[in-house]
Each structure stands twice: as C-alpha cells, then as structure tokens.
Amino acid sequence: MPIYEYRCRDCGHRFERLVPRAQGEAPACPRCAGRRAERLLSAFAVTGGGRERPAPGPCGSDDCACRRSDDRD
C-alpha cells in the first residue's frame, strides 16, 4: 500500500495515510474529522542505491579503450 500525503480543506492540517490503491475516498482528518481532505503531490527521496561508478571516458562509454588508457596514467 502506498503512503499518501493529505491536507484537510477545513482546518489545513497535513497528514499521511497508508491507503489501498482501490480506495477512491479521502480519509477523515485526524484533527477535525473533516471529510474534505485533498491528496497532495509529495516529493520522494532518490538515492544512488549502489556503488559509485567512475565518470565515463571521453567517448561516453564506461568501458572502452579510451577509458582504459585514461586509467593507466
């Protein structure tokens, strides 16, 4: 289930909820119990998730003759 961020149109409170994709109705606000919450666009973190790779060689390839000649210098 994805986590969605909401803002209540009645009181302005921002909150997050785990919501099944099939659920079309916005959850009630935990502060005022209002039913007019709107789903917000949320930013998400992007991580490299792996080992650092060297910059590509002059031709743009990670593993070519020009790259290997640069490594020897």
C-alpha positions in Angstrom: 0.0 0.0 0.0 1.4 3.4 -0.8 1.7 6.3 1.6 -0.2 9.4 0.6 0.0 12.9 2.0 -3.2 14.8 2.5 -4.2 18.4 3.6 -7.5 19.0 5.2 -9.5 21.7 3.4 -11.4 22.5 6.6 -8.5 23.1 9.1 -5.4 23.0 7.0 -3.8 20.1 8.9 -1.4 17.9 6.8 -1.2 14.2 7.5 -0.1 10.9 5.9 -2.0 7.6 5.5 -1.4 4.2 4.1 -4.2 3.8 1.5 -5.1 0.9 -0.7 -4.9 1.9 -4.4 -8.5 0.9 -4.9 -9.8 3.3 -2.2 -11.1 6.4 -4.0 -12.4 8.3 -0.9 -10.0 10.5 1.1 -9.6 9.6 4.7 -11.0 11.8 7.5 -8.7 14.4 9.1 -7.3 13.2 12.4 -7.5 16.7 13.9 -11.0 17.9 13.0 -12.6 14.7 11.5 -13.4 16.7 8.3 -14.0 14.6 5.2 -12.7 17.2 2.7 -9.0 16.2 2.6 -7.1 16.6 -0.6 -4.3 14.4 -1.7 -1.0 16.3 -2.2 1.8 15.7 -4.6 4.7 14.5 -2.5 8.4 14.6 -3.1 10.3 11.4 -2.6 14.0 10.7 -1.8 16.2 9.4 -4.6 19.3 7.5 -3.6 22.1 6.0 -5.7 21.5 2.6 -4.2 24.8 1.1 -5.4 28.5 1.5 -5.6 29.9 4.7 -7.0 30.8 4.4 -10.7 33.6 6.4 -12.3 32.8 9.1 -14.8 32.6 7.8 -18.4 35.5 8.2 -20.8 35.8 10.9 -23.5 33.7 8.8 -25.8 30.9 8.5 -23.3 31.4 4.8 -22.5 32.2 3.3 -19.1 34.3 0.5 -20.5 36.1 1.2 -23.7 39.7 1.6 -25.0 39.8 5.4 -24.3 38.7 4.8 -20.7 41.2 2.1 -20.1 44.1 4.3 -21.4 43.0 7.1 -19.0 43.2 4.7 -16.1 46.8 3.9 -16.8 48.1 7.5 -16.5 
